[in-house]
Amino acid sequence: MAMELENTNGHDANETRDTLFLLGGAAFVVFGAGLILSTPVIRKALGGAGIGNLIGAAMPDLQRYLKLRDM
């Protein structure tokens, strides 16, 4: 027996349910990423990679892309 959501403030019940599913899924993604990143082996592997260095190395490419896009 399915439970129907009440129609309040002009919102469709299906739209409300879909929004709850979307937010619940996003919460699971964030929680899962936190579990993965809390593993000491993963943190050591990412620490050696230097995430800040990767972002700094990508900036010139991003700037060149934006210049080409403006043309």
PyMOL commands that set and color helices and strands:
alter all, ss='L'
color gray80, all
select helices_A, chain A and resi 13-37+40-49+51-70
alter helices_A, ss='H'
color red, helices_A
deselect
rebuild
show_as cartoon
